[in-house]
Amino acid sequence: MDQTNTSKRVLVIDDNQEAADLTVELLKLHGYDATVAYSGLPGLDKARTFEPDAILLDLGMPGMDGYQVAGALRALPDFDHVALIAFTAWGDAVTRQRVRDTGFDGHLVKPASLDSILQALAKGLAERAAMHEHQQAA
């Protein structure tokens, strides 16, 4: 098991329960402290209590979609350091632009390989940490 991620907390928000649970288990096997929420509003609540370093966020959920969740999180200063990775079946140019405009740090198209997920998390976490460090120094 990769022990380098043991202090990193990842929240998976996805309405596909089986896929979300499997993703959480795979992340745990790679040293992440991971948990799940199965829709947008519970995902926001879980983010407040779990205090993740990164969130893998499905876009197409009923009720509160991933864009709305991301917008709500980006509006709160407590979540400035959190890496948001869109984790969705949608990979078209319009979706990719909207993901960037909403404040996501990355975009993964399902099905994504475990390596792609781990790379996106590592990149998002590193970029957010650097941004947070820069803001603290200013």
Secondary structure, DSSP 8 states (H G I E B T S, - for coil): --GGGTT-EEEEE-S-HHHHHHHHHHHHHTT-EEEEESSHHHHHHHHHHH--SEEEE-S--SSS-HHHHHHHHHTSGGGTT-EEEEEES--SHHHHHHHHHHT-SEEEESS--HHHHHHHHHHHHHHHHHHHHHHHH-
